[in-house]
């Protein structure tokens, strides 16, 4: 896996898009490999989202990763139950 270095300076408004473009091929390959192993597309998408949420939260807190994943799983389950993708369980 070789991800291209950023093309834009750190505070450039398009830097997040640059990052998305850089990681998308490997992200897609990971999702495809997970589906090829027998997992459903929905299962893979939810797992990737849970891992992403856990990564974000552990970058900004000192919480244990297992605890963060558990909380993310609960939030995603709540969203699934209520059908509102904008509801993240945060006030």
C-alpha positions in Angstrom: 0.0 0.0 0.0 1.5 3.3 -1.1 -0.5 6.4 -0.4 0.5 9.6 -2.1 1.9 12.4 0.0 -0.4 15.5 0.4 -0.4 17.9 -2.5 -1.8 20.8 -0.5 -0.6 22.6 2.6 -2.0 21.6 6.0 -4.6 24.4 6.3 -5.7 24.5 2.7 -9.6 24.1 2.5 -9.3 21.3 -0.1 -6.8 19.2 1.9 -9.5 16.8 3.2 -10.6 16.1 -0.3 -7.0 15.6 -1.3 -6.7 13.1 1.5 -9.9 11.3 0.5 -8.7 10.9 -3.1 -5.3 9.6 -1.8 -6.8 6.9 0.4 -9.8 5.9 -1.6 -8.2 3.2 -3.8 -6.8 1.3 -0.8 -10.0 1.9 1.2 -12.0 0.4 -1.7 -9.6 -2.5 -2.0 -10.0 -3.2 1.8 -13.8 -3.2 1.5 -13.7 -5.4 -1.6 -11.4 -7.9 0.1 -13.7 -8.0 3.2 -16.7 -8.7 1.0 -14.8 -11.3 -1.0 -14.1 -13.1 2.3 -17.9 -13.7 2.7 -19.1 -10.6 4.5 -22.0 -8.6 3.2 -21.5 -5.1 1.8 -23.6 -3.7 4.7 -21.6 -5.6 7.2 -18.3 -4.2 5.8 -19.6 -0.6 5.5 -20.8 -0.6 9.1 -17.5 -2.1 10.3 -15.5 0.4 8.4 -17.6 3.2 9.8 -17.2 1.9 13.4 -13.4 1.6 12.9 -13.3 5.2 11.5 -15.3 6.5 14.4 -13.1 4.7 16.9 -10.0 6.2 15.2 -11.4 9.7 15.4 -12.3 9.4 19.0 -9.1 7.8 20.1 -7.2 10.6 18.4 -8.9 13.2 20.5 -9.4 11.3 23.8 -7.5 8.9 26.1 -10.3 6.3 25.9 -9.4 2.6 25.4 -10.1 1.5 21.8 -12.4 -1.3 22.8 -14.5 1.1 24.8 -14.7 3.5 21.8 -15.6 0.8 19.3 -18.4 -0.4 21.7 -19.7 3.2 21.9 -19.5 3.6 18.1 -21.4 0.3 17.6 -24.1 1.5 19.9 -24.4 4.8 18.0 -24.6 3.0 14.7 -27.2 0.5 16.0 -29.3 3.5 17.2 -29.0 5.1 13.7 -30.0 1.8 12.1 -33.0 1.5 14.4 -34.2 5.0 13.8 -33.2 5.3 10.1 -31.8 8.7 10.6 -28.2 8.8 9.3 -27.7 12.4 10.7 -28.4 11.1 14.2 -25.0 10.3 15.7 -26.3 10.2 19.3 -24.4 13.4 20.1 -26.1 16.5 21.6 
